[in-house]
Amino acid sequence: MTAFSDYPFPKEMAPFPTHKKGLAYLHDYAKHFDLEKHIQFNTKVMKIERNGGGEKYWKVVVQKDDGTTVEESFDYVMVCSGMFGKKFMPNIPGLDTFKGMKINCNEYRDAEPYKDKKVLVVGGGLTAGEIACEIARTNAEVYISMRNGTMCVSRLCTDGLPWDMSIFTRHNLKLEASELFAVCEKKCMTRMVDHKTFGIHIPESPLAQKSFMITDDFQDRIAQGQLTPVADVEEFETSNVKLKDGSVLENVDAVIFATGYQNSIPFVDKSLIYDDAGNWKLYRYAFPVRAEHPERLAMIGMVSSQGSLWHFAELQARWACQIFNNKVQLPDRNAMEKDIQRWPIYTDVQYHFVPGYRMVDEIAEDIGVKPDLSDPELAELYEYGPMVSYWHRLQGPSAWPGARDAILNAKENTSYATRRFYGDDAK
């Protein structure tokens, strides 16, 4: 589901690869397409602004590894740094007086520094659960503080495939929220037990739950006494943490905040991205309609999409390249403004999941890569199969000859690493 559209993951890779293997895939991709010669490593972008009077449209100021700054000029710019650029740290009384280790999850690298220590993780989302479970395996005393509880969803569905491969189909994503939840409950919540039994409060209606974890480990760690859910944090002291239920965690060695991010692109003038009310004004979350020439600046991957972000961002990048090369035109400003109203509003602190298949299909149609479904086998998979990226390499610009086979074999290749003991013919 995450692989780029013309370079599948090796089938020997497990369905949920480690971050090291994910990084290795990116390195392999860059080498395969000879991209490294185009990349300036150890370079920080400081500012992107109009190049007043210059031959090229944009001036980009960068800082090198030695601290020196350099100005370069470009006709077009893609910003691909992601929207979560600013760590959010809650303003909790006494935090500045706490003497233990305190970090944002963005700074977390591995569990070793927390071995045999008393650790509090603050947050109820995916990252909080991953970190809490990893540290819990090191003989640490681990607590997790959640304001509104969390919902635990299994990584794997009943067919043994990753949850997103079974759930994120076009057919399923067209369902009403209650219907989609019923599908999830049937396919990938078979291990879900009463959350209250494990001290994980959730609202009466699961659809009202905002935080969730994709995990097969969280409840097991609680059951084994390696992880303890606690109430929301009230106040920090020098070495203690007071909770809102009146209890106190004493002699805490470290606190890790997995409390999210604020949307931030600090090196681009905010007036290009936001309206006066602080709302993003990006056509399809990519092109800034307030810019004088929106077709010269593309913001790639600045969205939380149902399905793979890599797939969504790659298609946005291909679309931007077609626009930069004047092969596809943006609509007029009024049409883009009107289209923005169709989608969830993004601000510095607010974002929502976007129904990715709808926008993906619209972009694909614009650039001529929406698949021809005259093939009955592909037509059924397009609606009921996984939303893999290879669909947009079947035809049109930069089509890939291996796309059809990659689509037809996506499920088998995903499960190959876990069933290969029985040989290639195992089902």
N, C-alpha and C positions, 0 to 999 in steps of 0.2 A: 504493500500500500504506500510505502514511503519512497520507494525507488523512483529515480528520474525516468522519463518516458522512453529513453533510448539506451538505457544502461541498467538492466535488472540487477538486483542483488544476486550474489552467487547462491545457488540453491542449497549449498552446504551450510549457509548461515541460518542460525536459529530464528524462529519467528519473532522473538523479542531480543535482538542483539544488544550487547553491552554498548556503552557510549564509546569505548575504544574501537569496537568493530564498526560502529557508525562513522567514526572519524576516519577509519581506514578506508571505508567505502568512498568517502569524499576525496581522499587523496588518490585513490585508484581512478576515480572519475576524472579528476584533473589531469592525471598522467595520460589516461586513455585519449582524451581530447586535446592534449598538448596545451593546457591552459596555464600552467605555472609561469610561463614566460610573460604572461599578461598581468600577473599579480604582483603588487608591491607589498611585500610582507613588512611587519613591524612599522606600520604607518597608520597614524590616527587622523581622521578627517576632523578638522577644527571648524570649518565654515564653508558653506556653499552659497554664493551670491552672484548677482548679475555682474557681468564683466563690462563695466561702463566704458564704452568706446572701443573695446577690444574687438579683435577679428572674430573670436569665438564667443558664444553666448554666456557661458558660465565660468566663473572663477572659483576654483576649489583650493582652499588653503589646508595643507596637511602638515603634520608634525612627525618628523622622523624619529627613529629610536634614540638618536643622540640628542634630541631636544630641539634640533634646528627645524625651522618652518620653511616650507616651499609652496609657491603658488603655481598652479597649473590651470590651463584653460581648456574647455571642452564645449563642443556643440550641443551635446545631450548628456544627461546624467540619470542614472538609476540609483536610487537609495535602497539598499537591500539589508539594512542593519537590524530590521525587526522593530516592532513598535514598543516592546517592553525594555526601554532604555534606562529607566530610572527606578531604582529599588524603593519599595514602599516600606517604611518602618513605622509602626504604630506609635503614637505619642502616649505612652503609658507612664503614669507618675512613678518617679524614682528610678527610671531606667538609667539615667546618667550616673546614679550612685552605685549601681550594681557593679561589683568588682570582678565577677566571673567573666568568662569569655562570652561575647555576644556578637553574632554575625548574622547577615542575611543569607538565605539559602544559596544565593548567587555565588557566595564565597566558599561554599562547601565543596570539598574535593573527595574525601574519603572518610571512613569511620575511624581510622586508626588513632587520631588525636583524642578521641572520646572514650577509648577503651577503659573500662573499670571506673568511669566517672558518672556523676549524676547529671543528667541532661534533660532539659525541657525543650521540646519542639513546639512552636506556636503556629497553628494553621490547620486547616481541614481539607486541603486539596491534594492533588496527586503528588506534588513534590514533598509536602509535609509527610505523607504516608511513606513514600520511598525512603526518605532520610531516617525517619523514626525506626522503620523496620531494619534498615541496614545497620544502624548503630546498636539496635537491640541485640544483634547477633554477636556483639563483641564483649558480652558480659557487663555492659554498662547498665545503669539503672535509668530507664528512659520513661519520660512522661510526655504526653501530647495534649496540649490545651486547644480546644476547639470552641469557638463562639457558638456555632449553630449545629454542631455535629457534622456527620458526613455520611454519604451512601457508598457502600463497598460493592463494586461490580467486578466480576471475575475477568481475568485477562483472556480466558479461553471460553468459547461457546461449546455447546453440547456436541458439535461435530469435531471438536479438537482444534478448530482454527481460531486465530486471533479474533477478538470481539468485533473490531472495526471491519474486518473482512466479511463477517457474517451480517453485521447490522447496517453498515453504510452501503446500502444499495439505493439506486434511484427510487425503486418501488417503496422501500421502507421510509425514505426521507420525505416522501410525499404524504405520508400518513399524518393524522392528527397526533398531537403530543401524547394523549392517553393511549392511542393505538400503538404508537412507536414504543412506549414504555412496556406495553404488554408483550411486544415482540422481544424486547430486551429481557424481560422477566422470564420468558419461556426459554430463551436461548442461552443467556449468560448470567443468570442470577440463581442458578440451581443450588449454589452453595450458600446463598444469602440466608442468614439466620436472623432472628430477632435482634435488631441493633441494640435495643435497650438491655439485653442480656450482657452485652459487652460494654455498656456505659457509653454508647454512641447514640446520642439523641438525634432523632430526625423528626420533621413535621409529620402530622397525621397523613397528609397527602405527599407521597414521594415526589410528585411533580413540582412541589413547592421547594424542594431541596436544592440549594444553590451549589453546595460543595459535594464533590464525589471523588472517589479514588478508584483507579483501575488496579486491583490488587488481589492476589491469592494468599497474601501473607499477613495482612494487618490483623485480622481477627484471630489467627493462629498465634501470633506473638502475644496478644492480650491473654488468650486462653492459657498460654504457657508461663504467664507471669513475667514476661520480658518487657512488656510495654503496658503502661497504665494511662487511660484517658482521664483527664481532669477538667475542671471548670475553666471558664475564661479568666484571664489574668486581671487582677484588680490593681496591684501595685508591686513594685520591686523595692527590695531593701538591699543592704550591702551584700548579703549572701543568700537571702531568702526571697521567696516569691509568694505573695499573698494572692489567693484566688477568690473569685466572687461568691463562692459558696461558703466562705469563712475559713476554709482550710489553708494551711501554709506548707509549702515545700521548703524544707530547710537545707542549708549547705549545698545549694545548686552550683555546679562547676561551670556549666555552659548553657546558653540559651541560643537556639537557632530559630530565626524568624522566617517562616515560609508564608509570608503575608502578601505576596503578590508584587505587582509592579504598577507604575504609572506610565501611560503612553507618553513617550518623549522622543523627539528627534531634535536635539539641541543645536545641531549645526545648520539647520534650515530655518529661515525666517518664518516665524509662526504665522504671519499674516498670509503666507502662501497656502497654509494648510487649514487654518481655523477661520470660522466666521466670527462676528463680534460677540456671539453668545458662547464661544468656546467649542463649537461643534466642528468636527472634521468636514472639510469640503473637498473630498477626493472622489472623482468619478470612478466607480467600481473599485473604490479604495486604492486607487493608483495615481490618477492624474489630477493635479491641483487646479480646480476650475477658477480660482481667484488669481492665478498667475497670468501675466500678460500673454505668454505663450505656453499653455499647459502641455502642449505636445513635446516640449523639450525637457520635461522632468517627470520621471516615473518613480512612484513609491511602491516597491515590490514586497509582497508578503506582510503588509500592514493590516492583517485581518485575522480573526479567529474563525476558521471555517470548519464546517462539518466535513470530516474526511481529512486526508493528508494535506498539511500546509505546504509541504514540498511540491506536491502536484499542483496545487493552486498557484503557488508563487512561480513555478516554472512556466506555467501557461501565461501568467501575467507578463513575465519577462519576454516570452516569445511574441506576445501581443505588442509590447513596447518596442521591440526591435522592428516589427512591421510598421509601426507608426513612425519611428525614427527614420526609417528608410523610405517613408512616403508611399508605402504600399497599401496602407490602411489609414483612413482619416478618422479623427475624433469627430463626434457630433458638434453642433454649435453650442455655445456656452449655455443658452437657455435650456436646451435639451439635456445637457449634462446635469444642470442644476435640478431639473425635474426628476431625472433618473435617481439622483442621490436620495430623494425622498422615499424611494421604494425600499430602501434597505435600512437595517438598524443603525441608529445614531451612535457615533463614537466621539468620545471626549478624552481629556487627559486621564480621567479616572473611571470612565465607563466604556465597556465594550460588550458585545453580545456575539454569540455564535451566529454566523451567517449561513443560510442554506446554500452551501457551496455548489451543489450540482447545478442550481439554476444559473448562477453567475458564470460558472465554468462553461456551461453549454452556450451561453450568450457570447462569451469571449471566443470560444472555439469556432462558432459560426462566423464571427467577424473575420477571423484570420484563415478560414477555409480548412479547418482541421476537424470539424464535427463529423463523426463517422457516418459513412453510408451503411445503412442497416438492411440492405437488400439480401445479405447473407442471413438466413433464418437462425443459424446457430449463434451468430454474433448478436442478432437482434434480441434474442431471449436473454443472453448474458448481459447485454447493455442495461436492461431493465432490472434483472433479478440477480446479477452477479456483482462481484466487488468493483468498486469505483477506482480501478487501477489507472495509472497515468498513460499506459500504452495505447488506450483508446484514441489518443490524439496524435498518434504517429502512423495510423493506418493509411492516411491519404493527406494530400495537401502539401504545403511547404515543409521541407525537412522530414518527409515520411521515412519510416524505418522499416526495412523488410522483415525484421523479426517481430514486429508488433502483434500480428495475429496469433502466432504461436505463444507469445508471452501472455496474451489474454486467455487463450484456451487452457494454458497450463499453470495459470497463476496459483490456484489452490494446491495443486500437486507439488509445485516448486516450493511453496511456502511450508508445506508439511514434510518435505523430503528430509530435512535435517533431523527430524524427530522420529522418522520411521525407516531410515535407511538401513538399520540393522537387518531388516527383512528384505532388503533389496529394492531395486527400482520399481518392481511390479507390485509392491505392497500397497494396499489401499486402506 
